[in-house]
Amino acid sequence: MSEQLRSIEEQLARNAEYYGTVDTANITLSCFAKAALVALRSSEGQGFRDTVDYMIELRPELKGPTAVKLLERAYQTDLLEHDVSYPYGYQDEAPWLKTFSSVNVHDDFLRWGLLANNAALRNVQSCVDERYKTIKLFTSLVANRFDAPPTLLDVGSSVLHGDLKLVYESDPSSPVRPFQPIEILNDKHEKAKDERLTKLANVALSQQIQFGHVMGVDITDIDDVGTRRWARGCRFYPDELFQPDVVEDYDLLESTDPDHSRVSFLKGDFATMTRNEVVAASPVSTWDIIAFSTVFFQVSSSERIAMLLNALNLLSDNGLIIIQDAREVIVGMEDDVEGNFSIPFNYATSIIDAQRASDDYEEPVIAWENGRCQRAVFEPKGRIRVNGGDVPIDEALEMRFGNAV
Ligand SMILES: C[S@@+](CC[C@H](N)C(=O)[O-])C[C@H]1O[C@@H](n2cnc3c(N)ncnc32)[C@H](O)[C@@H]1O
């Protein structure tokens, strides 16, 4: 057995256990993992083995955690198209095994080919609008720096849902709902809610912020139907598909601004793109807020550095770069680390503040319980400049909104 296959099997075994006993809200993923292990170890489920073989052939560098995530998403994308009983009918191993056997290259070449190519050629492209509440939070904190509505450049924007949420959530004529409130905890372990910080953070989050020009950049063609289907298949944990509100919000954003007239889009690789290409694609030459949300974990360390340098060259004098990702990716920008999103409070937000001109940026300011960004703790070491002082985020919130609470 190859090293890569072993690493895939190990991850499947971990998921079977984790989603079966710890995170039982996602039982469908545990059933997927158990059935996948059976398919790899027995004569059942040839279709699954073919998908894995194809993936290994094309991406020998993929490690177990990423490979398994891609397999889960590829099968989900396929089933959302082909089986109306998904995910309701997939909370058991048997239907997964049936699918693994029935999807095969001889019976249905197009369906199998699409599934295998999604797994082997794409990257995870989940677009989670709730993650962009950090951008709102920080923009509220520094809004008084800017003479005009701040401009926003979102790198790795996927299908732009986060940007659309930022632009439309406070527009009374739009059905797009506001961000869900944040809960700030005073400790990662005890998880007790800090009432005052929670109120302050939500005051910041409920400010009316008008953005100037907003542009997303992504390496994929987000107007391609296949990319849209893949992004949708990546967006949900299977069991989130049982929550009508979450699905409804997604579909609403999906149908908002289809022509990119309010939020523009530039397709390309931000690691190799020149500053001029970005400037030529927009009416502005510098950007007040530049976001990298959950994108650095997908690229090599040298690409991260190239992307960051590009951002520094496009940042306005008072601007902020907001980076959120797995903690080890943010603090180890120069290392080839993959990022683990299943450790609680390992999804973190960090900022580079043009006004601070310091290299302390890598200290995260917020640690989120997970990438859905509902509960968080503030990190004591991270700093932002507010009213001329470099302060941690709790102090910054107190300075800006303390009177309102
Ligand atoms: C996991 S998604 C995150 C989407 C969104 N920012 C969020 O936080 O929900 C990562 C996105 O980064 C894009 N991406 C990866 N490498 C890129 C690059 N070099 N240049 C531009 N976009 C890139 C991927 O295509 C994908 O859409």
PDBQT file of the ligand as one rigid body, heavy atoms in Angstrom, charges set to zero:
ROOT
HETATM    1  C1  LIG A 501     -11.858  27.760   0.931  1.00  0.00    +0.000 C 
HETATM    2  S1  LIG A 501     -12.209  28.964  -0.261  1.00  0.00    +0.000 S 
HETATM    3  C2  LIG A 501     -12.571  30.358   0.780  1.00  0.00    +0.000 C 
HETATM    4  C3  LIG A 501     -13.646  31.224   0.234  1.00  0.00    +0.000 C 
HETATM    5  C4  LIG A 501     -13.982  32.459   1.060  1.00  0.00    +0.000 C 
HETATM    6  N1  LIG A 501     -12.867  33.393   1.068  1.00  0.00    +0.000 N 
HETATM    7  C5  LIG A 501     -14.376  32.096   2.471  1.00  0.00    +0.000 C 
HETATM    8  O1  LIG A 501     -13.630  32.388   3.419  1.00  0.00    +0.000 OA
HETATM    9  O2  LIG A 501     -15.451  31.529   2.666  1.00  0.00    +0.000 OA
HETATM   10  C6  LIG A 501     -10.610  29.377  -0.925  1.00  0.00    +0.000 C 
HETATM   11  C7  LIG A 501     -10.693  30.081  -2.261  1.00  0.00    +0.000 C 
HETATM   12  O3  LIG A 501      -9.382  30.569  -2.606  1.00  0.00    +0.000 OA
HETATM   13  C8  LIG A 501      -9.221  30.423  -4.007  1.00  0.00    +0.000 C 
HETATM   14  N2  LIG A 501      -7.757  30.448  -4.332  1.00  0.00    +0.000 N 
HETATM   15  C9  LIG A 501      -6.860  29.477  -4.053  1.00  0.00    +0.000 A 
HETATM   16  N3  LIG A 501      -5.634  29.850  -4.493  1.00  0.00    +0.000 NA
HETATM   17  C10 LIG A 501      -5.772  31.069  -5.073  1.00  0.00    +0.000 A 
HETATM   18  C11 LIG A 501      -4.865  31.965  -5.740  1.00  0.00    +0.000 A 
HETATM   19  N4  LIG A 501      -3.579  31.654  -5.897  1.00  0.00    +0.000 N 
HETATM   20  N5  LIG A 501      -5.354  33.136  -6.215  1.00  0.00    +0.000 NA
HETATM   21  C12 LIG A 501      -6.672  33.444  -6.073  1.00  0.00    +0.000 A 
HETATM   22  N6  LIG A 501      -7.575  32.622  -5.470  1.00  0.00    +0.000 NA
HETATM   23  C13 LIG A 501      -7.132  31.456  -4.971  1.00  0.00    +0.000 A 
HETATM   24  C14 LIG A 501      -9.899  29.103  -4.301  1.00  0.00    +0.000 C 
HETATM   25  O4  LIG A 501     -10.232  28.985  -5.677  1.00  0.00    +0.000 OA
HETATM   26  C15 LIG A 501     -11.137  29.189  -3.395  1.00  0.00    +0.000 C 
HETATM   27  O5  LIG A 501     -12.236  29.755  -4.066  1.00  0.00    +0.000 OA
ENDROOT
TORSDOF 0
